[in-house]
Amino acid sequence: MKFYKKILIGFIIFIVVIIIIALIKNSVNTKEVNETAKTDEQLLQQSVESYSEGKTFPRGIAELTGKYEGQNSKNDLYESLDNLVKKYLPDLFDDINGLSESDLENYFNNHKEEIVDNLGINQSDDFVKLAKYLQNYNYNGEEFDSCEIDSSSYRTAGGNAYLSFIINFQYKNKEENMKLRVFFANMTSTTPEIIFASAE
C-alpha cells in the first residue's frame, strides 16, 4: 500500500511539475507574442508618421476610408492630392492667369500629357471649364491652408468604377473655398486612377 502511495504521490508531483512548466512556457510565449505585436504596431506607427509627414490629408478622410471598398490604395489619393495642392494647382494658376478661352484650348493641347497625369482630364472642354473656374476663383498665389471632404457629396460614378466626392480647398487670405469634385478609381483596371475633373 505504501508503494502505491509513493507512486501516486510521485505521479501527482510529476503532473504538477508538467503543469507548472506548461504555464511558464505559455506565459513566456504570450509575452513574446505581445512584444512582437507591440514592435509591429510601433513599426506601423513609425511608417505612417514617416509617410504622412508634410503631406496634405483632408479633414473627413476617415469617413471616406470607411466608405471606400475599391482595390486601389488610398495612398495614391493622398499623394495625388498633396501634389495637386502644393505644386500643380499653384503652377497651373500662374500659367493660365489672363488666358482667353482659345488660349486655354491651346494650353491644353500643348500640355495634354501633363494635365492627364495631374488632373486625369483628357478633353479640352473639361479642362477649359475647370480653368475658367480657377480664373474666376481669382487665386493670387495665396498659401494653402487646409482642405476638407464634403461627407454629404459621396457618390459612385461610371458604373461604380469611381468613388466621387467634393473637396473644399481653403487658402489663406481667401474668404471663399474652392470646390473640386474628385473621382477616385474603385478598381485597379480603371484608368486614369484619379480625376480632379470638375469644378463645383
N, C-alpha and C positions, 0 to 999 in steps of 0.2 A: 504494500500500500504506500509506504514511504517513497518507494521507487517511482510509482505513478505520480505522486505529488510533486516529486522533483522534476519529472518530465513535464508535467502540467505547468509548473512554475517556470521552468526553462522555456517552454513553448510560449507562455504569456509574455515573458521578458523579450523573447525573440520578436514576437508580434509588435510589442510596444516600441522596440528599437526600430523596426521597419517603418512603423507609422511615424516615429519622430524623424527618421531620415527622409521619408517622403514629404513630410510637412516642411522640413528645412529646404529640401530641393525645390519644392513648389514655391516657397517664399523667395528663394534666390531667383528662380525663373521669372516670377511675377515682377520682381524688382528690375531684372534685366529688360523685360518687355516694356515696363513703364519708362525706364531710362531711354530705351531705343525710341519709343513713341515720342518722348519729350524731345529727344535730339532731332527726330524727323520734323516735329512741329516747329522747333526753333529754326531749322534749316528752311522750312517752307516760309516762315515769317520773314526771315532774312531775305529770302528770294523775292518775296512780294515787295518788301520795302525797297530792295535794290531795283526791282523792275519799275515800281511806281514813282520813284524819286524824280521829281522835276517834271512829271507828266501831267497832262490835263485829264482829270477824272470828273465827269459831270455829276452834279447832285442828282439823285434819283436813279443812279446806275444800279443800285441794289434791286430796285423793282424791275428794271429791265432784265437783270440777270435771272430773276425769278421767273420771268415770262419766256425767256429765250430757251428754245428747245432744239436749236439747229446744230449742225455739225461743225460749223466754223468756230475758231477760237475767238473769244471776246477780246483777247489781247490785240487782234488785228484791228478791231474797232477802236480800242484805246490809242494805239499807235497812229492810226489814220486821223483820229480826232485831234491828237496832240500836234501832228504835223499841220493839219488844217488851220488850227487856231494860232499857232506860234510862228509858222513860216509861210504856208501857202496863201492864206487869205490876205495877210498884210502885203505880200508881194503882188498879189492879183489886184488889190485895191489900187496900189500905186500905178500898175500898168494900164488899168482901164479908166483911170480918172480922166474925165472930159472927153472920152471917145464917143463918137456917134454910133448909131446902130450899124451902119455899114462898116465902120471901123471895128466894131465888136465882132462882126462876122469874119472880117479879115484876120482879126486877132485869133479867133477860134481856129480858123483854117491853118494859121501859122504855128499854133501851139496845141494842136489837137491831141497829140500823144501825151503831153504833159497834163492837159486838162482831164483826159480819160484816166490817167494814173492817179491824179489827186482828187478828182471830183466824181469820176465814173460817168461823166456826161459825154456822150458821143454824137449828139445832134446840135447843130448850130443854133436852132431856135430855142432849145432848152438853155443853152449857155447864155444867149442874149437876154433871155428873161431873167436869169439869175444875175447877170452882170448889171442889168438896169436896176434891179432891186438893191444891189450893193452900192450902185451910184446914188440911188435915192436915199440910202441909209446915211450917206454923207460921212463916211469914215475918213478921218484925217490923221491916221497913224496913232490913234489912241491905244493905250496899253490894255491888253486883255485882262479882265477882272475874274470872271467866272462863267460857268455855263450850267444849265440845268435841263434835264429831260422832263418834258411835259408828260406826266404819267397818264393823263386822260387822252393822249394822242396815239397810243399804241394801236396798230392795226397790221394786218398782213396784206401783202400785195403780190401780184404776179403769180397767182395760183399757189399761194403760200411759199413762194420762192424767197420772198423778202419779209423781214420784220421791219415795220416802218414806225417812226416816231419823230416828234419835233424836238429840237434842241434850241433853247433860248440862250443867246450869247450876250453877255454884259461886258461892255468896255468902259473903262474909266472915263469920266467927263462926258458920258453919253447917257441921257435920261432914258431913251427908248432902247429896248432889247432888239437885237437882230435875231430873226427866227428862220431856221432852215429845217426842212424835213429830210431826215436821213433814212436811207434804205440799206439794211444790213442783210446780207445773204444768209438764208437758213441752211443751204446745202453747199457742200464743197464743190459741186458741179456747176453752181450758179456763178456766172461771170457777168460784169465785174462784181467783186465781192461786196464792195461798199460804194454807195452812191450818195453824195450830198447833192441831190438833184434839183430840189425845188425850193423856192422862197415861199414863205408863208405870210 
